[in-house]
Amino acid sequence: MKKIIVYGLMFFATMSLSAQKKIEVGKDKPVKSIKEAIQLARSGDTILVHKGIYREGTIVIAKKLVFLGKEYPVLDGQRKYEVVSVKSDSVVVDGFRVINSGHAALQDPCGIKVYNKDHVRIQHNILENNFFGIYIQNGKNCIITHNKIKASATEEQQIGNGIHCWKSEDLQIIANEVTGHRDGIYFEFVYNSIIWRNIAARNIRYGLHFMFSDNDSYITNVFRDNGAGVAVMFTRNVRMINNVFDENWGEAAYGLLLKEISDSYIYGNHFVKNTSGIYMEGTTRIKVEKNVFKANGWGMKIQASCMDNEIRHNNFLGNTFDIGTNGSLVLNKFNGNYWDKYQGYDLDKDSFGDVPYHPLSLFAVLTESNPATMLLFRSFIITLLDKSEKVLPSITPDNFVDNKPLMRALPI
């Protein structure tokens, strides 16, 4: 009896597969229009679009289809239309060059937009000169992977985000390259999602921007030469691991901006050549561990509104200022970090300095209240005052201290 049931299931599965068909679209094919192919297709079919330029207004996919491009056919929105609108679950969009969506402030036209659907996969596409690149609206279990998304706007008001995700969950954003948009990747009310191995470079505002998005992770991404690297705001339980933040320079630029976030973990990242490696404001219970802060203006800026954060086992190398703050209240812990400016000794040979290190310099305090004093940077009198302050703190908070500074940098 069991064998009969198994053979029956195999028969129906085979019949189902054989019922699926492939519709080819192209100049030399019976079907020359994508919209016509979608009209002919049934749920489960594949539409294979051959090389060419297709100007058909907005292409709406409201059936469960595999939508494949061969040799990157061009879908041109002619700067009037949203180019591809996905309005069915389990759609695949793969291998297209999507260009020239409309531009508007109220309707948010996109290169590819998913409307309230699940298990959509968008992969191996090239998106150029669109207002928003890829937009997931109220999606679940969607995957965006190996896309190249490019725009060339110069002002925030002229352009949307490269990958924009709103009110969604269980998303995977993997191995995409995003340049020239307002934010490279934007999360708002997005939960339980992962951002992995992406490159966000030369975006106008942030490489990655979180708002009200809990329980997410971003791992092994590169955020380079953006207005600021990453901003995480009004969020909790975010894991930030093994990312690179570099060359994010500017008057209000940061490698990583944290504002009103809690219970998060920052591990194994490299902050190199940013105005501030990390800027923390209103943060609580953040663990910062085994990161490298190298050649930044400030390694970290920790505002007086932060509390119960732990900074341990990090390397601080060649920063103008290792730490900065705007107040005298110290409610955070430093423990076992390597500071290349530390000049103490280790008589008991336990690898920790015998003298505590005060990472907040007098000059960092002075420039925080009066930026014009930077003109005196590296002057003899400032160097003398700074060294005196480290021996006998009088202006800097004496409890702003690492009691166990490392004598050697960690192999991070």
N, C-alpha and C positions, 0 to 999 in steps of 0.2 A: 504493500500500500504506500509505504514511504517513497519507494522508487517511482511510483506513478505520479505522486505529488511533485517530486523533484523534476521529473521529465516534463511535467506540465508547466512548471514555473520556467524551465529553460526554454520551452517552446514559445511561451508568451513573451519572454524577454527577447528571443530572437526575432519574433514577429514585430515587436516594438521597435528594435533597432533597424530592421529592414524597412520599416515604415518611415524612418527619418530620411530626409533627402537633402541633397546639396544643390543649391541654386547659385549658378555662376553669373556674375554681372560684369560686363565689359563692352568695349567698343565692338569686339568681334564675336560677342556672345548673343544668344537669342534674347536675353534680358539685358537691357542697356541702362535701366534706371534702378537705383537702390530702393526707392520707394515702391516701385512695382514689384521688386523681389520680396520686400517685406509683406506686401499685400498677398503675394502668392504663397508665402511660407506658412507652415503650421508650426505649432509649438514643438520644440525639439529639433527643428531643422537647422542647417548651416547655410549661411549666405557668404559666398566667397567673392570678394570684390577685387577685380584685377586693376593693374596700374592705370592711372588716368586721373583727370580732374573732374570732380563731381560737384556741381553747384545746384543743389536741390532744395534750398531753404533748410528748415529744421527737419532732421531725420528722427522720427519718433519710433522707438522700438518698444512695443507694448506686448510682445510675445516672448516666450522663453526661447531665445535664439543664440546661436554662436555666430558672431558677426566678425568675419576674418578679412583682413586686407592682405593682398599679395603684392610685394614690392612697393609697399607704402602708398597706396592710392590716396589722393588728396581730397579731403572733404572741406570745401571752402564755404565759410559762412558769409562771405562778401561784406563783412562788417555790418550786417543787418540782423542776422539770426543767431539764436542758439544753435550750435551745429548738430550735436547728438543729444537727444533726451531719452533716457532709459526709464521706462515705466512698467517694467515687468521684473519679477524675481529671476534669479539664476541666468542672467544675460552675461555673455562674454563679449568684450570689445577688444580686438587684438590686431595690431599691425597697421594702423592708419596714421596718416599725417593730417592733423586737424588744425585748420588755420582760420584766422580772421573772423572770430565771433563778433556779434554786435557789442557795442559799448553803451552801458546805461547805468545810472546810479540806483534806480528803483527796482528793476527787474533782474538784475544780476545775470546777464546772459553768460553762457559758459561754452567752453569747447565740448566737454562731456559732462552731463549732469544726471545724477541718479535721484529719482523722486520716490522716497518712502518705500524702498524695496530692499530685499535681503539677498545675500549670496551672489552679488554681482561682482564680476572680475574685470578689471580694466588693466591691460598689460601691453607692453612693447609698442606703445604709441609715441608719436612725436607731436607735441602741441605747441603751436607758435602764434604769437600775436592774438591771443584770446583775452577777454576781459577777466574771467576766472578760467583757470585751466581745467581742473577736474573738481566737481562739487558733489559731495555726498550729503543729501538732505534726508535726515531721519532714516538712515540705513543701518542694517545689522549684518554682521559677518561678511562684509565686503572686503575685497582685496584690491589694492592699487599697487602695481609692481612694474618695475623696469620701464617707466615712462620718462621721456625727456620733455620738460615743460619750460618754455622760454618766452619772455616778453622783454620789452625794452623801454618801458615807461621811466620817466624821471621824477614824477611826483606821485604821492600816495593817492591823490584824488583821481588820477588818470587810470587806475588799474586795480583789479581785484587780486585775490590770492592765488598762488599756484595750485595748491591742493587745499580745498576748503571743506571742512567737515563740521556739520552742525547737528546737534541732537541725535547722536548715533552711538552705537556700541559694538564692541567686538570687531573693530576694524584692524586691518593689517596694511601698513604703509611701508613698502619695502623697496629699497634700491632704486629710487627715483632721483632724477636730477632736476632741480628747480632754480631758475635764475630770472632776475629782472621783474619779479612781481612785487606787490605790496608786502605780503608775508609769503615766505616760501611755502610753509605748511601751517594751517590754522585749525585749531581745535576749540570748539565752544560747545559745552554740554556733551562731551564725548567721554565715554567710560570704557574701562576694561580693554583698552586698545594698545597696539604696539607700533612704534615708529623705528625702523631698523635699516641701517646701511644706506641712508639717503645722503645726498649732497645738496645743501642749500647755500648758494653763493650769490653775492651781489644783488640781493633783494633790498628793496628800498627801506623797509622798516625792520622786520625781524626774519631771521632764518626759520624759526619755529615759534609759534605763539599759542600758549594755552590760556583759556579762560574757563573757569568753572568746570574743569574736567578732571575727575578723580580716578584713581586706580589705573593710571596709564604708565607706560614705560617708553623711554626712548634710549636706544642702545646703538653704539658704533656708527653714529652719524658724523658728518662734517659740516660745520657752520662757519663759513669763511667770507670775510669781507662784506658782511651785511650791515645795514644801519645799526643793528645790534644782533648778537648771535641768537639768543633764545630768551623769551620772556615767559615765565610761569606765574600766573596770577590767580588768586582766589581759588586755590586748589589744594587738595591733600592727597597723600599717598601716591606720589610720583617717584618713579625710579629712573635716575639719570646716570647711565653707566657707559664708560669707555667711549665717550664722544670727544671730538676735537673742536675746540672753539678758537679760531685764530683770525687775526687781522681785522677784528671788529673795532675800528677806531672812530672817534668822533667825540664832540663835546659831551653828549649824553649817551654814549655807546657803552655796551657791556658785552662781555662774553656771555654771561648768564645773569639775567635779572630775575630775582625772586621777590614777589610782593604778596603779602598776606597768604602764605602757604604754610602747611604744617605736615609733620610726620612723613618726611620724604628722605630719600637716600641719594647722595651724590658720590659716586665711586669710580675711580680709575679714569677720570677725564684729564685731558690736557688743555690748559688755558694758556695760550701763547700769543703775545703781542696784541692784547686788547687794552682799551682805555682802563676798564676794570675787569679783572677776571670774573669775579662774582660780585654782584651788588645785592645785598639782602636788606629788605625793609619789612617789618612786621612778620618775620618768620619765627616759627616755633617748632622745636624738636626736629631739626634737620641734622642729619649726620653727614659730615663732609670728610671722606676718608680716602686715602691713597690716590690723591690727585696731584698733578704737577701744575704749578703756577710759575710761568717763566716769561720774563721780559715784558710784563704788563706795566701800565702806569701804576695801578694799584693791584696787588694780588687779590685782595678781598676788601670790600667796603661793607662793614657791618653796622647798620644804624642802631641807635640806642633803643629802638622799638623792638629789637629782636631778643629772644630769650630761649634758654634751654637748648641751644644749638651746640653741637660738639664738633670741633675741628681737630682731627687726629691723624697722625701718620701721613702727612702731606709733605711735598717738597716745594719750598719757596726759593726760586732761583732768579736772580738778576732783575727783580722788580724794582721800579723806582721807590715805591712804598709797598711793603708787604701787606700792611693792614691800615685801614682808615676807618674813622667813625665820626659821628657828629655830636657825641655826648660823652659824659663821664660814667654813665651807668653801664656796668659790665655784668651781664647775666648769662654769658656763654663760656664754654670751656675750651681751652687749647691744651693739647696733650701730645707729646711725643712727635712733634713735627721737626722737619729739617729746615733751618733758616740759614741761608748762605751768609747772612750778615752777622751771625752769631760768632763772638770772639772768645767764648768761654773755654774751659778746660775740662778734662776728664781724668782726674787723678786715680779714681778707683777702677778705671777701665771697664765700665759697664755699658759703654756706648752712648750714655746720656751725659750731657753737660752737667757739671756740678753746680753751676750758677744758673738760676732761672733766667729766661730771656723775655724781654719786654718788646714785642713786635711792633707796638705802636710808637712811632718816632715823634719827637717834639715837632719836627718840621711838618709831618703829616697833619698834626693837630692845628698848627698855624695856618697851613694852606687851606684846611677845611673851612676855617672862619674868615680867612682873608686870602683868596686865590692869588692876589698880586704879589704875595711874598715868594712865589715861585721864581721871581727874578733873582732871588738870593740863593737859589739852589746850588749846592756844592761850594758855597763861599766858606772861607776859613771860620768865620765866627759862628755860622750855623752848624758846621761840623763839630766845633768845640761844644756848643750848647747841647747838641744832640747826644754826644758822648757823655756829657755831664748828667743829662736827664736819665740816661739808661742806668747810671750808677745810683743816682739819688732822684727817683721820680718826684717831681713837684707839680708839674702841669698835667702830664699824662696820668691816667688812672693806674695806681700801682698794682691793682688786681687784674689788670689786662696783661696776663702773663702765661707763658708756657713753662711750667715747672720742670719738665723733663725734655728739653730740646735735644734732638739727635745730633751726634757729632758727624755723621755721614749721611749723604742723601740715600733715600730708599731706592732700590732697583725697580722703578715703576716704568 
